[in-house]
């Protein structure tokens, strides 16, 4: 399994499930009552809706901006 775009920090999550409700492709699931939501990576499209709705900043995303800028500024074709 490669790098995941979106991650949920279980310690920071307050279990409001706003991320579950806003996900347009239903890629965030809750397995049992009171559990932390889990991302179904095969379904996640990396839209960032869950990231923007999370009040507790429990959801983080992997940004490849630095790597992309480094490649664009390099001599590689």
mmCIF file of the N, C-alpha and C atoms, coordinates in Angstrom:
data_MODEL
# 
_entry.id   MODEL 
# 
loop_
_atom_site.group_PDB 
_atom_site.id 
_atom_site.type_symbol 
_atom_site.label_atom_id 
_atom_site.label_alt_id 
_atom_site.label_comp_id 
_atom_site.label_asym_id 
_atom_site.label_entity_id 
_atom_site.label_seq_id 
_atom_site.pdbx_PDB_ins_code 
_atom_site.Cartn_x 
_atom_site.Cartn_y 
_atom_site.Cartn_z 
_atom_site.occupancy 
_atom_site.B_iso_or_equiv 
_atom_site.pdbx_formal_charge 
_atom_site.auth_seq_id 
_atom_site.auth_comp_id 
_atom_site.auth_asym_id 
_atom_site.auth_atom_id 
_atom_site.pdbx_PDB_model_num 
ATOM 1   N N  . UNK A 1 1  ? 0.856   -1.180 0.000   1.00 0.00 ? 1  UNK A N  1 
ATOM 2   C CA . UNK A 1 1  ? 0.000   0.000  0.000   1.00 0.00 ? 1  UNK A CA 1 
ATOM 3   C C  . UNK A 1 1  ? 0.891   1.228  0.000   1.00 0.00 ? 1  UNK A C  1 
ATOM 4   N N  . UNK A 1 2  ? 0.589   2.205  -0.872  1.00 0.00 ? 2  UNK A N  1 
ATOM 5   C CA . UNK A 1 2  ? 1.385   3.418  -0.980  1.00 0.00 ? 2  UNK A CA 1 
ATOM 6   C C  . UNK A 1 2  ? 0.950   4.476  0.009   1.00 0.00 ? 2  UNK A C  1 
ATOM 7   N N  . UNK A 1 3  ? 1.446   5.668  -0.223  1.00 0.00 ? 3  UNK A N  1 
ATOM 8   C CA . UNK A 1 3  ? 1.119   6.811  0.625   1.00 0.00 ? 3  UNK A CA 1 
ATOM 9   C C  . UNK A 1 3  ? -0.366  7.149  0.491   1.00 0.00 ? 3  UNK A C  1 
ATOM 10  N N  . UNK A 1 4  ? -1.014  7.352  1.611   1.00 0.00 ? 4  UNK A N  1 
ATOM 11  C CA . UNK A 1 4  ? -2.434  7.706  1.613   1.00 0.00 ? 4  UNK A CA 1 
ATOM 12  C C  . UNK A 1 4  ? -2.572  9.224  1.622   1.00 0.00 ? 4  UNK A C  1 
ATOM 13  N N  . UNK A 1 5  ? -3.545  9.736  0.898   1.00 0.00 ? 5  UNK A N  1 
ATOM 14  C CA . UNK A 1 5  ? -3.750  11.186 0.825   1.00 0.00 ? 5  UNK A CA 1 
ATOM 15  C C  . UNK A 1 5  ? -4.345  11.758 2.094   1.00 0.00 ? 5  UNK A C  1 
ATOM 16  N N  . UNK A 1 6  ? -5.296  11.043 2.692   1.00 0.00 ? 6  UNK A N  1 
ATOM 17  C CA . UNK A 1 6  ? -6.040  11.532 3.848   1.00 0.00 ? 6  UNK A CA 1 
ATOM 18  C C  . UNK A 1 6  ? -5.862  10.576 5.020   1.00 0.00 ? 6  UNK A C  1 
ATOM 19  N N  . UNK A 1 7  ? -5.667  11.110 6.210   1.00 0.00 ? 7  UNK A N  1 
ATOM 20  C CA . UNK A 1 7  ? -5.539  10.302 7.427   1.00 0.00 ? 7  UNK A CA 1 
ATOM 21  C C  . UNK A 1 7  ? -6.409  10.912 8.524   1.00 0.00 ? 7  UNK A C  1 
ATOM 22  N N  . UNK A 1 8  ? -6.934  10.056 9.407   1.00 0.00 ? 8  UNK A N  1 
ATOM 23  C CA . UNK A 1 8  ? -7.708  10.528 10.561  1.00 0.00 ? 8  UNK A CA 1 
ATOM 24  C C  . UNK A 1 8  ? -6.941  10.197 11.827  1.00 0.00 ? 8  UNK A C  1 
ATOM 25  N N  . UNK A 1 9  ? -6.668  11.214 12.630  1.00 0.00 ? 9  UNK A N  1 
ATOM 26  C CA . UNK A 1 9  ? -5.983  11.041 13.907  1.00 0.00 ? 9  UNK A CA 1 
ATOM 27  C C  . UNK A 1 9  ? -7.023  10.644 14.956  1.00 0.00 ? 9  UNK A C  1 
ATOM 28  N N  . UNK A 1 10 ? -6.951  9.418  15.420  1.00 0.00 ? 10 UNK A N  1 
ATOM 29  C CA . UNK A 1 10 ? -7.947  8.905  16.363  1.00 0.00 ? 10 UNK A CA 1 
ATOM 30  C C  . UNK A 1 10 ? -7.976  9.675  17.675  1.00 0.00 ? 10 UNK A C  1 
ATOM 31  N N  . UNK A 1 11 ? -6.833  10.170 18.118  1.00 0.00 ? 11 UNK A N  1 
ATOM 32  C CA . UNK A 1 11 ? -6.784  10.905 19.389  1.00 0.00 ? 11 UNK A CA 1 
ATOM 33  C C  . UNK A 1 11 ? -7.428  12.285 19.282  1.00 0.00 ? 11 UNK A C  1 
ATOM 34  N N  . UNK A 1 12 ? -7.329  12.917 18.129  1.00 0.00 ? 12 UNK A N  1 
ATOM 35  C CA . UNK A 1 12 ? -7.896  14.259 17.951  1.00 0.00 ? 12 UNK A CA 1 
ATOM 36  C C  . UNK A 1 12 ? -9.368  14.233 17.531  1.00 0.00 ? 12 UNK A C  1 
ATOM 37  N N  . UNK A 1 13 ? -9.825  13.117 17.014  1.00 0.00 ? 13 UNK A N  1 
ATOM 38  C CA . UNK A 1 13 ? -11.202 13.016 16.514  1.00 0.00 ? 13 UNK A CA 1 
ATOM 39  C C  . UNK A 1 13 ? -12.206 13.074 17.664  1.00 0.00 ? 13 UNK A C  1 
ATOM 40  N N  . UNK A 1 14 ? -13.215 13.941 17.523  1.00 0.00 ? 14 UNK A N  1 
ATOM 41  C CA . UNK A 1 14 ? -14.242 14.029 18.566  1.00 0.00 ? 14 UNK A CA 1 
ATOM 42  C C  . UNK A 1 14 ? -15.486 13.215 18.206  1.00 0.00 ? 14 UNK A C  1 
ATOM 43  N N  . UNK A 1 15 ? -15.407 12.476 17.103  1.00 0.00 ? 15 UNK A N  1 
ATOM 44  C CA . UNK A 1 15 ? -16.463 11.559 16.665  1.00 0.00 ? 15 UNK A CA 1 
ATOM 45  C C  . UNK A 1 15 ? -17.798 12.276 16.408  1.00 0.00 ? 15 UNK A C  1 
ATOM 46  N N  . UNK A 1 16 ? -17.712 13.401 15.721  1.00 0.00 ? 16 UNK A N  1 
ATOM 47  C CA . UNK A 1 16 ? -18.931 14.130 15.346  1.00 0.00 ? 16 UNK A CA 1 
ATOM 48  C C  . UNK A 1 16 ? -19.507 13.584 14.036  1.00 0.00 ? 16 UNK A C  1 
ATOM 49  N N  . UNK A 1 17 ? -18.698 12.876 13.294  1.00 0.00 ? 17 UNK A N  1 
ATOM 50  C CA . UNK A 1 17 ? -19.077 12.215 12.035  1.00 0.00 ? 17 UNK A CA 1 
ATOM 51  C C  . UNK A 1 17 ? -19.462 13.189 10.931  1.00 0.00 ? 17 UNK A C  1 
ATOM 52  N N  . UNK A 1 18 ? -19.035 14.442 11.040  1.00 0.00 ? 18 UNK A N  1 
ATOM 53  C CA . UNK A 1 18 ? -19.278 15.406 9.957   1.00 0.00 ? 18 UNK A CA 1 
ATOM 54  C C  . UNK A 1 18 ? -18.579 14.952 8.681   1.00 0.00 ? 18 UNK A C  1 
ATOM 55  N N  . UNK A 1 19 ? -17.411 14.349 8.829   1.00 0.00 ? 19 UNK A N  1 
ATOM 56  C CA . UNK A 1 19 ? -16.664 13.871 7.669   1.00 0.00 ? 19 UNK A CA 1 
ATOM 57  C C  . UNK A 1 19 ? -17.415 12.748 6.952   1.00 0.00 ? 19 UNK A C  1 
ATOM 58  N N  . UNK A 1 20 ? -18.069 11.899 7.724   1.00 0.00 ? 20 UNK A N  1 
ATOM 59  C CA . UNK A 1 20 ? -18.837 10.796 7.143   1.00 0.00 ? 20 UNK A CA 1 
ATOM 60  C C  . UNK A 1 20 ? -19.997 11.360 6.325   1.00 0.00 ? 20 UNK A C  1 
ATOM 61  N N  . UNK A 1 21 ? -20.653 12.357 6.862   1.00 0.00 ? 21 UNK A N  1 
ATOM 62  C CA . UNK A 1 21 ? -21.827 12.938 6.189   1.00 0.00 ? 21 UNK A CA 1 
ATOM 63  C C  . UNK A 1 21 ? -21.456 13.723 4.936   1.00 0.00 ? 21 UNK A C  1 
ATOM 64  N N  . UNK A 1 22 ? -20.281 14.367 4.926   1.00 0.00 ? 22 UNK A N  1 
ATOM 65  C CA . UNK A 1 22 ? -19.941 15.233 3.795   1.00 0.00 ? 22 UNK A CA 1 
ATOM 66  C C  . UNK A 1 22 ? -19.230 14.510 2.647   1.00 0.00 ? 22 UNK A C  1 
ATOM 67  N N  . UNK A 1 23 ? -18.699 13.354 2.889   1.00 0.00 ? 23 UNK A N  1 
ATOM 68  C CA . UNK A 1 23 ? -17.942 12.640 1.845   1.00 0.00 ? 23 UNK A CA 1 
ATOM 69  C C  . UNK A 1 23 ? -18.839 12.328 0.646   1.00 0.00 ? 23 UNK A C  1 
ATOM 70  N N  . UNK A 1 24 ? -18.496 12.864 -0.541  1.00 0.00 ? 24 UNK A N  1 
ATOM 71  C CA . UNK A 1 24 ? -19.357 12.676 -1.706  1.00 0.00 ? 24 UNK A CA 1 
ATOM 72  C C  . UNK A 1 24 ? -19.365 11.255 -2.264  1.00 0.00 ? 24 UNK A C  1 
ATOM 73  N N  . UNK A 1 25 ? -18.354 10.466 -1.932  1.00 0.00 ? 25 UNK A N  1 
ATOM 74  C CA . UNK A 1 25 ? -18.276 9.095  -2.460  1.00 0.00 ? 25 UNK A CA 1 
ATOM 75  C C  . UNK A 1 25 ? -18.421 8.039  -1.366  1.00 0.00 ? 25 UNK A C  1 
ATOM 76  N N  . UNK A 1 26 ? -18.834 8.465  -0.177  1.00 0.00 ? 26 UNK A N  1 
ATOM 77  C CA . UNK A 1 26 ? -19.050 7.549  0.960   1.00 0.00 ? 26 UNK A CA 1 
ATOM 78  C C  . UNK A 1 26 ? -17.804 6.709  1.252   1.00 0.00 ? 26 UNK A C  1 
ATOM 79  N N  . UNK A 1 27 ? -16.650 7.391  1.291   1.00 0.00 ? 27 UNK A N  1 
ATOM 80  C CA . UNK A 1 27 ? -15.383 6.710  1.535   1.00 0.00 ? 27 UNK A CA 1 
ATOM 81  C C  . UNK A 1 27 ? -14.965 6.735  2.996   1.00 0.00 ? 27 UNK A C  1 
ATOM 82  N N  . UNK A 1 28 ? -15.825 7.234  3.880   1.00 0.00 ? 28 UNK A N  1 
ATOM 83  C CA . UNK A 1 28 ? -15.514 7.241  5.307   1.00 0.00 ? 28 UNK A CA 1 
ATOM 84  C C  . UNK A 1 28 ? -16.613 6.465  6.015   1.00 0.00 ? 28 UNK A C  1 
ATOM 85  N N  . UNK A 1 29 ? -16.206 5.449  6.726   1.00 0.00 ? 29 UNK A N  1 
ATOM 86  C CA . UNK A 1 29 ? -17.162 4.541  7.365   1.00 0.00 ? 29 UNK A CA 1 
ATOM 87  C C  . UNK A 1 29 ? -16.949 4.485  8.869   1.00 0.00 ? 29 UNK A C  1 
ATOM 88  N N  . UNK A 1 30 ? -18.003 4.127  9.580   1.00 0.00 ? 30 UNK A N  1 
ATOM 89  C CA . UNK A 1 30 ? -17.947 3.885  11.018  1.00 0.00 ? 30 UNK A CA 1 
ATOM 90  C C  . UNK A 1 30 ? -18.377 2.443  11.216  1.00 0.00 ? 30 UNK A C  1 
ATOM 91  N N  . UNK A 1 31 ? -17.509 1.643  11.818  1.00 0.00 ? 31 UNK A N  1 
ATOM 92  C CA . UNK A 1 31 ? -17.788 0.216  11.966  1.00 0.00 ? 31 UNK A CA 1 
ATOM 93  C C  . UNK A 1 31 ? -18.719 -0.108 13.121  1.00 0.00 ? 31 UNK A C  1 
ATOM 94  N N  . UNK A 1 32 ? -18.541 0.588  14.234  1.00 0.00 ? 32 UNK A N  1 
ATOM 95  C CA . UNK A 1 32 ? -19.359 0.299  15.411  1.00 0.00 ? 32 UNK A CA 1 
ATOM 96  C C  . UNK A 1 32 ? -19.686 1.592  16.137  1.00 0.00 ? 32 UNK A C  1 
ATOM 97  N N  . UNK A 1 33 ? -20.665 1.570  16.970  1.00 0.00 ? 33 UNK A N  1 
ATOM 98  C CA . UNK A 1 33 ? -21.087 2.761  17.688  1.00 0.00 ? 33 UNK A CA 1 
ATOM 99  C C  . UNK A 1 33 ? -19.948 3.342  18.520  1.00 0.00 ? 33 UNK A C  1 
ATOM 100 N N  . UNK A 1 34 ? -19.702 4.620  18.347  1.00 0.00 ? 34 UNK A N  1 
ATOM 101 C CA . UNK A 1 34 ? -18.687 5.306  19.132  1.00 0.00 ? 34 UNK A CA 1 
ATOM 102 C C  . UNK A 1 34 ? -17.275 5.164  18.625  1.00 0.00 ? 34 UNK A C  1 
ATOM 103 N N  . UNK A 1 35 ? -17.078 4.477  17.507  1.00 0.00 ? 35 UNK A N  1 
ATOM 104 C CA . UNK A 1 35 ? -15.713 4.289  17.019  1.00 0.00 ? 35 UNK A CA 1 
ATOM 105 C C  . UNK A 1 35 ? -15.289 5.459  16.131  1.00 0.00 ? 35 UNK A C  1 
ATOM 106 N N  . UNK A 1 36 ? -13.992 5.586  15.969  1.00 0.00 ? 36 UNK A N  1 
ATOM 107 C CA . UNK A 1 36 ? -13.440 6.621  15.105  1.00 0.00 ? 36 UNK A CA 1 
ATOM 108 C C  . UNK A 1 36 ? -13.727 6.254  13.656  1.00 0.00 ? 36 UNK A C  1 
ATOM 109 N N  . UNK A 1 37 ? -14.130 7.208  12.840  1.00 0.00 ? 37 UNK A N  1 
ATOM 110 C CA . UNK A 1 37 ? -14.358 6.919  11.421  1.00 0.00 ? 37 UNK A CA 1 
ATOM 111 C C  . UNK A 1 37 ? -13.078 6.417  10.759  1.00 0.00 ? 37 UNK A C  1 
ATOM 112 N N  . UNK A 1 38 ? -13.237 5.574  9.781   1.00 0.00 ? 38 UNK A N  1 
ATOM 113 C CA . UNK A 1 38 ? -12.109 5.019  9.028   1.00 0.00 ? 38 UNK A CA 1 
ATOM 114 C C  . UNK A 1 38 ? -12.297 5.363  7.557   1.00 0.00 ? 38 UNK A C  1 
ATOM 115 N N  . UNK A 1 39 ? -11.192 5.612  6.893   1.00 0.00 ? 39 UNK A N  1 
ATOM 116 C CA . UNK A 1 39 ? -11.236 5.937  5.475   1.00 0.00 ? 39 UNK A CA 1 
ATOM 117 C C  . UNK A 1 39 ? -11.117 4.661  4.662   1.00 0.00 ? 39 UNK A C  1 
ATOM 118 N N  . UNK A 1 40 ? -11.994 4.514  3.678   1.00 0.00 ? 40 UNK A N  1 
ATOM 119 C CA . UNK A 1 40 ? -11.929 3.403  2.732   1.00 0.00 ? 40 UNK A CA 1 
ATOM 120 C C  . UNK A 1 40 ? -11.100 3.929  1.558   1.00 0.00 ? 40 UNK A C  1 
ATOM 121 N N  . UNK A 1 41 ? -9.797  3.635  1.576   1.00 0.00 ? 41 UNK A N  1 
ATOM 122 C CA . UNK A 1 41 ? -8.868  4.245  0.629   1.00 0.00 ? 41 UNK A CA 1 
ATOM 123 C C  . UNK A 1 41 ? -9.164  3.886  -0.821  1.00 0.00 ? 41 UNK A C  1 
ATOM 124 N N  . UNK A 1 42 ? -9.746  2.734  -1.067  1.00 0.00 ? 42 UNK A N  1 
ATOM 125 C CA . UNK A 1 42 ? -10.092 2.350  -2.435  1.00 0.00 ? 42 UNK A CA 1 
ATOM 126 C C  . UNK A 1 42 ? -11.186 3.241  -3.020  1.00 0.00 ? 42 UNK A C  1 
ATOM 127 N N  . UNK A 1 43 ? -11.951 3.891  -2.163  1.00 0.00 ? 43 UNK A N  1 
ATOM 128 C CA . UNK A 1 43 ? -13.048 4.756  -2.616  1.00 0.00 ? 43 UNK A CA 1 
ATOM 129 C C  . UNK A 1 43 ? -12.680 6.239  -2.579  1.00 0.00 ? 43 UNK A C  1 
ATOM 130 N N  . UNK A 1 44 ? -11.718 6.607  -1.739  1.00 0.00 ? 44 UNK A N  1 
ATOM 131 C CA . UNK A 1 44 ? -11.369 8.018  -1.538  1.00 0.00 ? 44 UNK A CA 1 
ATOM 132 C C  . UNK A 1 44 ? -10.843 8.642  -2.832  1.00 0.00 ? 44 UNK A C  1 
ATOM 133 N N  . UNK A 1 45 ? -11.401 9.810  -3.191  1.00 0.00 ? 45 UNK A N  1 
ATOM 134 C CA . UNK A 1 45 ? -10.957 10.520 -4.391  1.00 0.00 ? 45 UNK A CA 1 
ATOM 135 C C  . UNK A 1 45 ? -10.063 11.712 -4.040  1.00 0.00 ? 45 UNK A C  1 
ATOM 136 N N  . UNK A 1 46 ? -9.786  11.898 -2.759  1.00 0.00 ? 46 UNK A N  1 
ATOM 137 C CA . UNK A 1 46 ? -8.890  12.964 -2.323  1.00 0.00 ? 46 UNK A CA 1 
ATOM 138 C C  . UNK A 1 46 ? -9.424  14.363 -2.548  1.00 0.00 ? 46 UNK A C  1 
ATOM 139 N N  . UNK A 1 47 ? -10.733 14.545 -2.464  1.00 0.00 ? 47 UNK A N  1 
ATOM 140 C CA . UNK A 1 47 ? -11.343 15.852 -2.738  1.00 0.00 ? 47 UNK A CA 1 
ATOM 141 C C  . UNK A 1 47 ? -11.102 16.866 -1.624  1.00 0.00 ? 47 UNK A C  1 
ATOM 142 N N  . UNK A 1 48 ? -10.860 16.398 -0.395  1.00 0.00 ? 48 UNK A N  1 
ATOM 143 C CA . UNK A 1 48 ? -10.591 17.294 0.721   1.00 0.00 ? 48 UNK A CA 1 
ATOM 144 C C  . UNK A 1 48 ? -11.817 17.787 1.462   1.00 0.00 ? 48 UNK A C  1 
ATOM 145 N N  . UNK A 1 49 ? -12.993 17.316 1.102   1.00 0.00 ? 49 UNK A N  1 
ATOM 146 C CA . UNK A 1 49 ? -14.216 17.751 1.794   1.00 0.00 ? 49 UNK A CA 1 
ATOM 147 C C  . UNK A 1 49 ? -14.150 17.437 3.280   1.00 0.00 ? 49 UNK A C  1 
ATOM 148 N N  . UNK A 1 50 ? -13.670 16.269 3.618   1.00 0.00 ? 50 UNK A N  1 
ATOM 149 C CA . UNK A 1 50 ? -13.572 15.876 5.027   1.00 0.00 ? 50 UNK A CA 1 
ATOM 150 C C  . UNK A 1 50 ? -12.559 16.746 5.770   1.00 0.00 ? 50 UNK A C  1 
ATOM 151 N N  . UNK A 1 51 ? -11.479 17.086 5.102   1.00 0.00 ? 51 UNK A N  1 
ATOM 152 C CA . UNK A 1 51 ? -10.442 17.918 5.699   1.00 0.00 ? 51 UNK A CA 1 
ATOM 153 C C  . UNK A 1 51 ? -10.990 19.304 6.048   1.00 0.00 ? 51 UNK A C  1 
ATOM 154 N N  . UNK A 1 52 ? -11.752 19.883 5.146   1.00 0.00 ? 52 UNK A N  1 
ATOM 155 C CA . UNK A 1 52 ? -12.255 21.232 5.377   1.00 0.00 ? 52 UNK A CA 1 
ATOM 156 C C  . UNK A 1 52 ? -13.375 21.278 6.407   1.00 0.00 ? 52 UNK A C  1 
ATOM 157 N N  . UNK A 1 53 ? -14.117 20.201 6.587   1.00 0.00 ? 53 UNK A N  1 
ATOM 158 C CA . UNK A 1 53 ? -15.247 20.194 7.531   1.00 0.00 ? 53 UNK A CA 1 
ATOM 159 C C  . UNK A 1 53 ? -14.800 19.858 8.957   1.00 0.00 ? 53 UNK A C  1 
ATOM 160 N N  . UNK A 1 54 ? -13.622 19.292 9.123   1.00 0.00 ? 54 UNK A N  1 
ATOM 161 C CA . UNK A 1 54 ? -13.173 18.814 10.436  1.00 0.00 ? 54 UNK A CA 1 
ATOM 162 C C  . UNK A 1 54 ? -12.770 19.975 11.346  1.00 0.00 ? 54 UNK A C  1 
ATOM 163 N N  . UNK A 1 55 ? -13.582 20.218 12.380  1.00 0.00 ? 55 UNK A N  1 
ATOM 164 C CA . UNK A 1 55 ? -13.320 21.316 13.321  1.00 0.00 ? 55 UNK A CA 1 
ATOM 165 C C  . UNK A 1 55 ? -12.123 21.060 14.228  1.00 0.00 ? 55 UNK A C  1 
ATOM 166 N N  . UNK A 1 56 ? -11.842 19.803 14.512  1.00 0.00 ? 56 UNK A N  1 
ATOM 167 C CA . UNK A 1 56 ? -10.774 19.485 15.465  1.00 0.00 ? 56 UNK A CA 1 
ATOM 168 C C  . UNK A 1 56 ? -9.423  19.260 14.793  1.00 0.00 ? 56 UNK A C  1 
ATOM 169 N N  . UNK A 1 57 ? -9.361  19.437 13.501  1.00 0.00 ? 57 UNK A N  1 
ATOM 170 C CA . UNK A 1 57 ? -8.147  19.216 12.709  1.00 0.00 ? 57 UNK A CA 1 
ATOM 171 C C  . UNK A 1 57 ? -7.630  17.790 12.917  1.00 0.00 ? 57 UNK A C  1 
ATOM 172 N N  . UNK A 1 58 ? -8.541  16.868 13.073  1.00 0.00 ? 58 UNK A N  1 
ATOM 173 C CA . UNK A 1 58 ? -8.172  15.458 13.231  1.00 0.00 ? 58 UNK A CA 1 
ATOM 174 C C  . UNK A 1 58 ? -7.842  14.824 11.886  1.00 0.00 ? 58 UNK A C  1 
ATOM 175 N N  . UNK A 1 59 ? -8.260  15.473 10.819  1.00 0.00 ? 59 UNK A N  1 
ATOM 176 C CA . UNK A 1 59 ? -8.001  14.942 9.484   1.00 0.00 ? 59 UNK A CA 1 
ATOM 177 C C  . UNK A 1 59 ? -6.854  15.719 8.869   1.00 0.00 ? 59 UNK A C  1 
ATOM 178 N N  . UNK A 1 60 ? -5.878  14.988 8.399   1.00 0.00 ? 60 UNK A N  1 
ATOM 179 C CA . UNK A 1 60 ? -4.722  15.597 7.751   1.00 0.00 ? 60 UNK A CA 1 
ATOM 180 C C  . UNK A 1 60 ? -4.629  15.051 6.329   1.00 0.00 ? 60 UNK A C  1 
ATOM 181 N N  . UNK A 1 61 ? -3.903  15.762 5.508   1.00 0.00 ? 61 UNK A N  1 
ATOM 182 C CA . UNK A 1 61 ? -3.713  15.301 4.142   1.00 0.00 ? 61 UNK A CA 1 
ATOM 183 C C  . UNK A 1 61 ? -2.237  15.361 3.792   1.00 0.00 ? 61 UNK A C  1 
ATOM 184 N N  . UNK A 1 62 ? -1.853  14.491 2.876   1.00 0.00 ? 62 UNK A N  1 
ATOM 185 C CA . UNK A 1 62 ? -0.486  14.473 2.396   1.00 0.00 ? 62 UNK A CA 1 
ATOM 186 C C  . UNK A 1 62 ? -0.390  15.432 1.216   1.00 0.00 ? 62 UNK A C  1 
ATOM 187 N N  . UNK A 1 63 ? 0.439   16.413 1.346   1.00 0.00 ? 63 UNK A N  1 
ATOM 188 C CA . UNK A 1 63 ? 0.641   17.368 0.268   1.00 0.00 ? 63 UNK A CA 1 
ATOM 189 C C  . UNK A 1 63 ? 1.974   17.091 -0.407  1.00 0.00 ? 63 UNK A C  1 
ATOM 190 N N  . UNK A 1 64 ? 1.950   16.961 -1.705  1.00 0.00 ? 64 UNK A N  1 
ATOM 191 C CA . UNK A 1 64 ? 3.179   16.736 -2.465  1.00 0.00 ? 64 UNK A CA 1 
ATOM 192 C C  . UNK A 1 64 ? 3.645   18.031 -3.141  1.00 0.00 ? 64 UNK A C  1 
ATOM 193 N N  . UNK A 1 65 ? 3.172   19.150 -2.621  1.00 0.00 ? 65 UNK A N  1 
ATOM 194 C CA . UNK A 1 65 ? 3.499   20.445 -3.217  1.00 0.00 ? 65 UNK A CA 1 
ATOM 195 C C  . UNK A 1 65 ? 5.007   20.698 -3.249  1.00 0.00 ? 65 UNK A C  1 
ATOM 196 N N  . UNK A 1 66 ? 5.701   20.414 -2.156  1.00 0.00 ? 66 UNK A N  1 
ATOM 197 C CA . UNK A 1 66 ? 7.150   20.649 -2.112  1.00 0.00 ? 66 UNK A CA 1 
ATOM 198 C C  . UNK A 1 66 ? 7.873   19.793 -3.142  1.00 0.00 ? 66 UNK A C  1 
ATOM 199 N N  . UNK A 1 67 ? 7.485   18.523 -3.233  1.00 0.00 ? 67 UNK A N  1 
ATOM 200 C CA . UNK A 1 67 ? 8.114   17.620 -4.200  1.00 0.00 ? 67 UNK A CA 1 
ATOM 201 C C  . UNK A 1 67 ? 7.830   18.081 -5.626  1.00 0.00 ? 67 UNK A C  1 
ATOM 202 N N  . UNK A 1 68 ? 6.587   18.497 -5.885  1.00 0.00 ? 68 UNK A N  1 
ATOM 203 C CA . UNK A 1 68 ? 6.213   18.964 -7.222  1.00 0.00 ? 68 UNK A CA 1 
ATOM 204 C C  . UNK A 1 68 ? 6.990   20.220 -7.606  1.00 0.00 ? 68 UNK A C  1 
ATOM 205 N N  . UNK A 1 69 ? 7.091   21.159 -6.678  1.00 0.00 ? 69 UNK A N  1 
ATOM 206 C CA . UNK A 1 69 ? 7.831   22.386 -6.959  1.00 0.00 ? 69 UNK A CA 1 
ATOM 207 C C  . UNK A 1 69 ? 9.310   22.093 -7.185  1.00 0.00 ? 69 UNK A C  1 
ATOM 208 N N  . UNK A 1 70 ? 9.855   21.167 -6.422  1.00 0.00 ? 70 UNK A N  1 
ATOM 209 C CA . UNK A 1 70 ? 11.254  20.772 -6.603  1.00 0.00 ? 70 UNK A CA 1 
ATOM 210 C C  . UNK A 1 70 ? 11.480  20.177 -7.988  1.00 0.00 ? 70 UNK A C  1 
ATOM 211 N N  . UNK A 1 71 ? 10.574  19.329 -8.439  1.00 0.00 ? 71 UNK A N  1 
ATOM 212 C CA . UNK A 1 71 ? 10.693  18.743 -9.767  1.00 0.00 ? 71 UNK A CA 1 
ATOM 213 C C  . UNK A 1 71 ? 10.552  19.801 -10.864 1.00 0.00 ? 71 UNK A C  1 
ATOM 214 N N  . UNK A 1 72 ? 9.614   20.711 -10.694 1.00 0.00 ? 72 UNK A N  1 
ATOM 215 C CA . UNK A 1 72 ? 9.422   21.761 -11.696 1.00 0.00 ? 72 UNK A CA 1 
ATOM 216 C C  . UNK A 1 72 ? 10.630  22.695 -11.796 1.00 0.00 ? 72 UNK A C  1 
ATOM 217 N N  . UNK A 1 73 ? 11.310  22.902 -10.682 1.00 0.00 ? 73 UNK A N  1 
ATOM 218 C CA . UNK A 1 73 ? 12.460  23.782 -10.660 1.00 0.00 ? 73 UNK A CA 1 
ATOM 219 C C  . UNK A 1 73 ? 13.766  23.072 -11.005 1.00 0.00 ? 73 UNK A C  1 
ATOM 220 N N  . UNK A 1 74 ? 13.704  21.765 -11.193 1.00 0.00 ? 74 UNK A N  1 
ATOM 221 C CA . UNK A 1 74 ? 14.916  21.002 -11.496 1.00 0.00 ? 74 UNK A CA 1 
ATOM 222 C C  . UNK A 1 74 ? 15.170  20.974 -12.998 1.00 0.00 ? 74 UNK A C  1 
ATOM 223 N N  . UNK A 1 75 ? 16.250  20.336 -13.379 1.00 0.00 ? 75 UNK A N  1 
ATOM 224 C CA . UNK A 1 75 ? 16.607  20.212 -14.799 1.00 0.00 ? 75 UNK A CA 1 
ATOM 225 C C  . UNK A 1 75 ? 16.019  18.958 -15.435 1.00 0.00 ? 75 UNK A C  1 
ATOM 226 N N  . UNK A 1 76 ? 15.239  18.195 -14.679 1.00 0.00 ? 76 UNK A N  1 
ATOM 227 C CA . UNK A 1 76 ? 14.616  16.978 -15.233 1.00 0.00 ? 76 UNK A CA 1 
ATOM 228 C C  . UNK A 1 76 ? 13.547  17.355 -16.246 1.00 0.00 ? 76 UNK A C  1 
ATOM 229 N N  . UNK A 1 77 ? 13.449  16.521 -17.297 1.00 0.00 ? 77 UNK A N  1 
ATOM 230 C CA . UNK A 1 77 ? 12.408  16.744 -18.303 1.00 0.00 ? 77 UNK A CA 1 
ATOM 231 C C  . UNK A 1 77 ? 11.119  16.120 -17.871 1.00 0.00 ? 77 UNK A C  1 
# 
